[in-house]
Amino acid sequence: MGVRTLKRAVFLDRDGVLNEAVVRDGKPYPPATAGEVRLVDGAVEGLGRLRDMGFLLLVATNQPDVARGTQTMEELGAINSVLEEALPLDAVLICPHDSGDGCECRKPKPGLLTLGAREFGVALEASYMIGDRWRDMDAAAAAGVAGVWIDYGYDERGPSAPVAARVKNLREAVDWIVNEENR
């Protein structure tokens, strides 16, 4: 039996990282429909750079509006399809649960990241997570992944765990990862 070589990945939160979040009263929300999806500046180019470096690109996203009954799985799928058509993504991993559901996949638990690692043969310790909320960074830390926090200054607490980098947008996050890899 041959030795399996593990891959490197960049896990990406969806709303606020790949597409613009809808910010109300200082808090970020997902777009309600596929027609509301707007890619963040530099998403196509940035993900292309990461792909060229050999990274798998895996979205890891909490979508509790499904559990709350304010969004259907069909509309969620339509939103994700917009992103999959526009960006070089390998997979979109979704947690459709709410905080009280007790699942293992809802960030800040590491379940989506460990699922992606199992399904795609990813070495978590050689991978990154780009996110814009404390839940993303705490999930990254719990999974042993380097967290790159896009700090938009939302009206919520910051990460509990230390982050590898704190940046202002996706372009800076990609630049930071490229620089780390070129060290």
C-alpha positions in Angstrom: 0.0 0.0 0.0 1.4 3.4 -1.0 1.9 6.4 1.2 -0.8 9.0 0.7 0.4 12.5 0.3 -1.8 15.0 2.2 -2.9 18.2 0.5 -2.9 21.8 1.7 -6.1 23.7 1.7 -7.4 27.2 2.3 -10.7 27.0 4.1 -12.9 30.0 3.4 -15.9 31.4 5.1 -18.6 32.5 2.7 -20.4 35.7 3.7 -18.0 38.6 4.1 -15.0 36.6 2.7 -16.1 35.5 -0.8 -19.3 37.6 -1.1 -20.2 40.8 0.5 -22.1 40.4 3.8 -25.3 42.5 4.3 -24.4 44.6 7.4 -27.2 45.8 9.6 -26.6 47.5 12.9 -23.0 46.5 12.8 -23.7 42.8 12.3 -23.1 40.8 9.1 -25.9 38.7 7.4 -25.9 36.5 4.3 -27.6 37.6 1.1 -31.2 36.4 1.1 -31.2 35.4 -2.6 -28.8 34.4 -5.3 -29.6 37.8 -7.0 -28.2 39.6 -4.0 -24.7 37.9 -4.2 -21.9 40.3 -4.9 -18.3 39.0 -4.9 -15.9 40.8 -2.7 -13.2 42.8 -4.5 -10.3 40.6 -5.6 -12.1 37.3 -5.0 -11.5 35.8 -8.5 -7.9 36.9 -8.7 -7.0 36.0 -5.1 -8.5 32.5 -5.2 -6.7 32.1 -8.6 -3.4 32.9 -6.9 -4.1 30.3 -4.1 -5.1 27.7 -6.7 -1.9 28.3 -8.6 0.0 27.6 -5.4 -1.6 24.2 -5.2 -4.1 24.9 -2.5 -7.5 23.2 -2.4 -10.2 25.8 -1.9 -12.9 24.7 0.5 -15.7 26.9 1.7 -16.8 26.2 5.3 -19.9 28.1 6.1 -22.5 28.3 8.9 -26.0 28.9 7.4 -28.4 28.9 10.4 -31.2 30.6 8.5 -32.1 27.2 7.1 -32.7 25.9 10.7 -34.5 29.1 11.5 -36.8 28.7 8.6 -35.9 32.0 7.0 -34.1 30.4 4.0 -34.7 27.2 2.1 -32.1 24.7 1.1 -33.0 25.5 -2.5 -32.2 29.2 -2.1 -29.0 28.3 -0.2 -28.0 26.0 -3.1 -28.7 28.8 -5.6 -26.5 31.2 -3.7 -23.7 28.7 -3.5 -24.1 27.9 -7.2 -23.4 31.6 -8.0 -20.1 31.3 -6.1 -19.2 27.9 -7.6 -19.7 29.3 -11.1 -17.6 32.4 -10.5 -14.8 31.1 -8.3 -12.4 28.1 -8.5 -13.8 26.3 -5.5 -13.3 22.6 -4.8 -16.3 22.2 -2.4 -18.8 24.1 -0.3 -19.2 22.6 3.2 -22.3 23.8 4.9 -23.6 23.7 8.5 -27.4 24.4 8.2 -27.9 24.2 12.0 -28.5 26.9 14.6 -26.5 27.4 17.8 -28.8 25.4 20.0 -28.8 22.3 17.7 -25.7 20.9 19.3 -24.1 19.7 16.1 -20.4 19.2 15.6 -20.3 21.1 12.3 -21.3 24.6 13.4 -18.3 26.9 13.8 -16.7 27.6 16.3 -16.5 23.8 16.5 -14.0 22.4 14.0 -16.3 19.9 12.4 -16.5 21.4 8.9 -12.7 21.7 8.7 -12.1 18.2 9.9 -14.8 16.9 7.5 -13.0 18.7 4.6 -9.7 17.2 5.8 -11.1 13.7 5.8 -13.0 14.0 2.5 -10.1 15.7 0.6 -7.0 14.3 2.3 -6.0 17.6 3.8 -3.1 18.2 6.2 -4.8 20.6 8.6 -1.5 21.8 10.1 -0.3 22.9 6.6 -3.6 24.7 5.9 -5.3 28.1 6.5 -8.7 29.4 7.3 -9.8 32.9 6.1 -12.8 34.2 8.0 -14.4 37.5 9.1 -15.9 36.4 12.4 -14.7 35.1 15.7 -16.4 31.7 15.0 -14.2 31.2 12.0 -11.0 31.9 13.9 -12.0 29.8 16.9 -12.8 26.9 14.5 -9.4 27.3 12.8 -7.6 27.2 16.2 -9.6 24.1 17.3 -8.7 22.3 14.0 -5.0 23.3 14.1 -5.3 25.5 11.1 -3.7 28.9 10.8 -6.4 31.5 11.1 -6.4 34.7 8.9 -8.9 37.1 10.3 -10.5 39.7 8.1 -11.4 42.3 10.7 -14.2 44.4 9.4 -14.9 45.9 12.9 -18.3 44.2 13.3 -20.2 45.0 16.5 -19.3 41.6 18.1 -16.6 40.1 20.1 -13.3 39.1 18.5 -11.7 35.6 18.4 -10.9 33.8 21.6 -7.9 32.1 20.2 -4.8 33.9 18.8 -4.9 34.4 15.0 -2.0 34.0 12.6 -2.8 37.2 10.9 -5.3 40.1 11.1 -6.0 41.8 7.8 -8.5 44.3 6.3 -9.8 42.3 3.3 -9.5 39.2 1.1 -6.7 40.7 -1.0 -4.6 41.2 2.2 -5.4 37.7 3.4 -4.2 36.1 0.1 -1.1 38.3 0.2 -0.3 37.2 3.7 -0.7 33.5 2.8 1.5 33.9 -0.3 4.2 35.7 1.7 4.0 33.0 4.4 4.4 30.3 1.8 7.3 32.0 0.1 9.3 32.4 3.3 
